[in-house]
């Protein structure tokens, strides 16, 4: 299964957003959009960013963009990671 992990400075456990039942292209598209939103929020000094989940049945999560260190697309079955 694919998921997006958001790592914060000083926090060992990432915020994980699962991407259930999706193909690789859809997961990569979601990952790229999310990564762009984080970068834009950091550039424009936004204090809060609402992250929309891949699955619309899940709730959006509020994050502080300047505390985000890294965003990764992770494939747990093969343990393959694309770093942002």
MIDOSE-1310 file (N, C-alpha, C; in nm, 2 decimals, decimal comma, always signed):
residues 84
xxxx	+0,08/-0,12/+0,00/+0,00/+0,00/+0,00/+0,09/+0,12/+0,00; +0,04/+0,23/-0,07/+0,12/+0,35/-0,07/+0,06/+0,45/+0,03; +0,15/+0,53/+0,08/+0,11/+0,64/+0,17/+0,20/+0,76/+0,16; +0,16/+0,87/+0,21/+0,24/+0,99/+0,21/+0,27/+1,01/+0,36
xxxx	+0,40/+1,03/+0,39/+0,44/+1,06/+0,52/+0,50/+1,20/+0,53; +0,46/+1,27/+0,63/+0,50/+1,41/+0,65/+0,58/+1,41/+0,78; +0,71/+1,45/+0,77/+0,80/+1,45/+0,89/+0,81/+1,59/+0,94; +0,81/+1,61/+1,07/+0,82/+1,74/+1,14/+0,96/+1,74/+1,20
xxxx	+1,01/+1,86/+1,21/+1,14/+1,88/+1,29/+1,12/+1,84/+1,43; +1,21/+1,76/+1,49/+1,21/+1,72/+1,63/+1,10/+1,61/+1,66; +1,04/+1,56/+1,56/+0,93/+1,46/+1,59/+0,97/+1,33/+1,51; +1,00/+1,22/+1,58/+1,04/+1,10/+1,52/+0,93/+1,03/+1,43
xxxx	+0,81/+1,04/+1,47/+0,70/+0,97/+1,40/+0,63/+1,07/+1,30; +0,62/+1,02/+1,17/+0,56/+1,11/+1,07/+0,41/+1,11/+1,08; +0,34/+1,21/+1,03/+0,20/+1,21/+1,00/+0,18/+1,12/+0,87; +0,10/+1,02/+0,88/+0,09/+0,93/+0,77/-0,05/+0,94/+0,71
xxxx	-0,05/+0,96/+0,58/-0,18/+0,97/+0,50/-0,19/+0,85/+0,41; -0,27/+0,75/+0,44/-0,28/+0,64/+0,35/-0,34/+0,67/+0,22; -0,30/+0,60/+0,12/-0,35/+0,61/-0,02/-0,41/+0,47/-0,06; -0,52/+0,43/+0,00/-0,57/+0,30/-0,03/-0,63/+0,28/-0,17
xxxx	-0,61/+0,16/-0,22/-0,67/+0,11/-0,35/-0,65/+0,21/-0,46; -0,52/+0,25/-0,48/-0,49/+0,35/-0,59/-0,38/+0,29/-0,67; -0,37/+0,34/-0,79/-0,26/+0,30/-0,88/-0,14/+0,39/-0,85; -0,03/+0,36/-0,89/+0,09/+0,44/-0,87/+0,08/+0,58/-0,92
xxxx	+0,02/+0,60/-1,04/+0,01/+0,73/-1,11/-0,08/+0,82/-1,02; -0,19/+0,77/-0,97/-0,28/+0,85/-0,89/-0,21/+0,89/-0,76; -0,14/+0,79/-0,70/-0,06/+0,82/-0,57/+0,04/+0,93/-0,60; +0,12/+0,92/-0,70/+0,22/+1,01/-0,73/+0,17/+1,15/-0,76
xxxx	+0,05/+1,16/-0,83/-0,01/+1,28/-0,85/-0,06/+1,35/-0,72; -0,11/+1,27/-0,63/-0,15/+1,33/-0,50/-0,03/+1,37/-0,42; +0,08/+1,29/-0,42/+0,20/+1,33/-0,36/+0,26/+1,46/-0,41; +0,27/+1,47/-0,54/+0,32/+1,60/-0,60/+0,24/+1,72/-0,57
xxxx	+0,10/+1,70/-0,57/+0,01/+1,81/-0,53/+0,03/+1,85/-0,39; +0,04/+1,76/-0,30/+0,06/+1,78/-0,16/+0,20/+1,85/-0,13; +0,30/+1,80/-0,20/+0,43/+1,86/-0,18/+0,43/+2,00/-0,23; +0,37/+2,03/-0,34/+0,36/+2,17/-0,39/+0,28/+2,26/-0,29
xxxx	+0,18/+2,21/-0,23/+0,10/+2,29/-0,14/+0,18/+2,32/-0,02; +0,26/+2,23/+0,03/+0,35/+2,26/+0,15/+0,46/+2,36/+0,11; +0,52/+2,35/-0,01/+0,62/+2,44/-0,05/+0,56/+2,58/-0,06; +0,44/+2,59/-0,13/+0,38/+2,72/-0,15/+0,34/+2,78/-0,01
xxxx	+0,29/+2,70/+0,08/+0,26/+2,75/+0,21/+0,38/+2,81/+0,29; +0,49/+2,74/+0,27/+0,62/+2,78/+0,33/+0,67/+2,91/+0,27; +0,66/+2,92/+0,14/+0,70/+3,04/+0,07/+0,62/+3,16/+0,10; +0,49/+3,14/+0,13/+0,40/+3,26/+0,15/+0,37/+3,27/+0,30
xxxx	+0,46/+3,21/+0,39/+0,45/+3,23/+0,53/+0,31/+3,20/+0,59; +0,25/+3,10/+0,54/+0,12/+3,06/+0,59/+0,14/+2,99/+0,73; +0,06/+3,03/+0,83/+0,07/+2,97/+0,96/+0,01/+2,83/+0,97; -0,10/+2,81/+0,89/-0,17/+2,68/+0,89/-0,20/+2,63/+0,75
xxxx	-0,20/+2,50/+0,73/-0,23/+2,45/+0,60/-0,32/+2,33/+0,62; -0,43/+2,32/+0,55/-0,53/+2,21/+0,56/-0,49/+2,11/+0,46; -0,46/+1,99/+0,50/-0,42/+1,89/+0,41/-0,54/+1,80/+0,39; -0,58/+1,79/+0,26/-0,70/+1,71/+0,22/-0,65/+1,57/+0,20
xxxx	-0,71/+1,47/+0,26/-0,67/+1,33/+0,25/-0,70/+1,28/+0,11; -0,63/+1,17/+0,07/-0,65/+1,11/-0,06/-0,79/+1,05/-0,06; -0,83/+0,99/+0,04/-0,97/+0,92/+0,06/-1,06/+1,03/+0,12; -1,17/+1,06/+0,04/-1,26/+1,17/+0,09/-1,34/+1,13/+0,21
xxxx	-1,34/+1,01/+0,25/-1,41/+0,97/+0,38/-1,33/+1,00/+0,50; -1,20/+1,04/+0,48/-1,12/+1,08/+0,60/-1,13/+1,23/+0,61; -1,10/+1,28/+0,73/-1,10/+1,43/+0,76/-0,97/+1,50/+0,72; -0,98/+1,62/+0,68/-0,86/+1,70/+0,65/-0,79/+1,72/+0,78
xxxx	-0,65/+1,74/+0,77/-0,57/+1,76/+0,88/-0,50/+1,90/+0,87; -0,50/+1,97/+0,98/-0,43/+2,10/+0,99/-0,29/+2,08/+1,03; -0,20/+2,14/+0,96/-0,05/+2,13/+0,99/+0,01/+2,27/+0,99; +0,12/+2,29/+1,05/+0,20/+2,41/+1,04/+0,31/+2,39/+0,94
xxxx	+0,30/+2,46/+0,83/+0,40/+2,43/+0,72/+0,55/+2,45/+0,75; +0,58/+2,55/+0,84/+0,72/+2,57/+0,87/+0,78/+2,47/+0,96; +0,70/+2,38/+1,02/+0,75/+2,27/+1,10/+0,77/+2,15/+1,02; +0,73/+2,15/+0,89/+0,75/+2,03/+0,81/+0,89/+2,02/+0,76
xxxx	+0,96/+1,91/+0,78/+1,09/+1,89/+0,74/+1,10/+1,82/+0,60; +1,01/+1,72/+0,58/+1,02/+1,64/+0,46/+0,88/+1,57/+0,43; +0,85/+1,55/+0,31/+0,73/+1,48/+0,26/+0,78/+1,37/+0,17; +0,73/+1,25/+0,20/+0,77/+1,13/+0,12/+0,65/+1,05/+0,08
xxxx	+0,67/+0,99/-0,04/+0,57/+0,89/-0,09/+0,64/+0,75/-0,06; +0,56/+0,67/+0,02/+0,62/+0,55/+0,07/+0,53/+0,43/+0,02; +0,60/+0,33/-0,02/+0,53/+0,20/-0,06/+0,57/+0,10/+0,05; +0,48/+0,07/+0,13/+0,52/-0,02/+0,25/+0,55/-0,16/+0,21
xxxx	+0,48/-0,22/+0,11/+0,51/-0,36/+0,07/+0,65/-0,38/+0,02; +0,71/-0,29/-0,06/+0,84/-0,30/-0,11/+0,94/-0,22/-0,04; +0,89/-0,13/+0,05/+0,98/-0,04/+0,13/+1,06/+0,05/+0,03; +0,99/+0,10/-0,07/+1,05/+0,19/-0,17/+1,01/+0,33/-0,13
xxxx	+1,10/+0,43/-0,12/+1,07/+0,57/-0,08/+1,12/+0,67/-0,19; +1,03/+0,77/-0,22/+1,07/+0,88/-0,30/+1,07/+1,00/-0,21; +1,19/+1,06/-0,18/+1,20/+1,17/-0,09/+1,17/+1,30/-0,17; +1,11/+1,39/-0,09/+1,08/+1,53/-0,14/+1,19/+1,63/-0,11
